[in-house]
Amino acid sequence: MQLHTKIEPILVTTHHSTMQILPKDRRLPNGTISMPRNVRITTDEMVEIKQYASNEKKSHTWFLRVMVLRGLDSYKRELAFKSR
């Protein structure tokens, strides 16, 4: 497998599907354990999530992870502000 250093993902098409190969800087760091987590989301929320992800040309799981990371960052800033 060839490593890619471009910023943009590369699309690879096989007779089964099309997938993105993300550059190393967009992947989880080596040694990071990534496990699926269950989250309850309403049907309406999922429709909205899939629409936003589609607009970004990303998967809905990528979009959900980004939203969680943004939410954690926001929460940490909020806690830091309250502790002053």
C-alpha positions as CSV (number, residue, x, y, z in Angstrom):
1,M,0.0,0.0,0.0
2,Q,1.4,3.4,-1.0
3,L,1.5,6.1,1.6
4,H,0.0,9.5,0.6
5,T,1.2,12.8,1.9
6,K,-1.4,15.0,0.2
7,I,-3.8,17.0,2.3
8,E,-6.8,15.8,0.4
9,P,-8.1,12.2,0.6
10,I,-7.6,10.0,-2.4
11,L,-10.6,8.0,-3.8
12,V,-10.0,4.4,-4.5
13,T,-12.5,2.5,-6.6
14,T,-12.9,-1.3,-6.8
15,H,-15.6,-3.4,-8.3
16,H,-17.2,-3.5,-4.9
17,S,-17.1,0.1,-3.6
18,T,-15.4,3.5,-3.5
19,M,-13.5,4.5,-0.4
20,Q,-11.2,7.3,0.8
21,I,-7.6,6.7,1.8
22,L,-6.9,9.4,4.2
23,P,-3.4,11.0,4.5
24,K,-1.6,10.1,7.7
25,D,-2.2,13.5,9.3
26,R,-6.0,12.8,9.2
27,R,-5.9,9.4,10.8
28,L,-5.8,8.4,14.4
29,P,-2.2,8.3,15.8
30,N,-0.5,4.9,16.0
31,G,-1.3,3.2,19.3
32,T,-4.6,4.9,19.6
33,I,-7.4,2.4,20.3
34,S,-10.5,3.4,18.4
35,M,-13.6,1.5,19.4
36,P,-17.2,1.9,18.2
37,R,-19.4,3.6,20.8
38,N,-23.2,3.4,20.9
39,V,-25.1,6.7,21.1
40,R,-28.9,7.2,21.0
41,I,-29.9,9.5,18.2
42,T,-33.4,10.3,17.0
43,T,-34.3,9.7,13.4
44,D,-34.6,13.4,12.7
45,E,-31.1,14.0,14.2
46,M,-29.7,11.3,12.1
47,V,-31.2,12.8,8.9
48,E,-29.6,16.1,9.8
49,I,-26.3,14.5,10.6
50,K,-26.2,12.6,7.3
51,Q,-27.1,15.8,5.4
52,Y,-24.3,17.8,7.0
53,A,-21.9,14.9,6.5
54,S,-22.9,14.7,2.8
55,N,-22.4,18.5,2.4
56,E,-18.8,17.9,3.6
57,K,-18.5,14.8,1.5
58,K,-17.7,12.8,4.6
59,S,-19.2,9.8,6.3
60,H,-21.7,10.4,9.1
61,T,-19.4,8.6,11.5
62,W,-16.6,11.1,10.7
63,F,-19.1,14.0,11.2
64,L,-20.2,12.6,14.5
65,R,-16.6,12.3,15.8
66,V,-15.8,15.8,14.7
67,M,-18.9,17.1,16.6
68,V,-18.0,15.2,19.7
69,L,-14.4,16.6,19.6
70,R,-15.8,20.1,19.1
71,G,-18.2,19.6,21.9
72,L,-15.5,18.4,24.3
73,D,-13.3,21.4,23.4
74,S,-16.2,23.8,24.0
75,Y,-17.0,22.1,27.3
76,K,-13.3,22.3,28.5
77,R,-13.3,26.0,27.6
78,E,-16.5,26.5,29.6
79,L,-15.1,24.7,32.6
80,A,-11.9,26.8,32.4
81,F,-13.9,30.0,32.3
82,K,-16.1,28.9,35.4
83,S,-13.0,28.1,37.4
84,R,-11.6,31.6,37.2
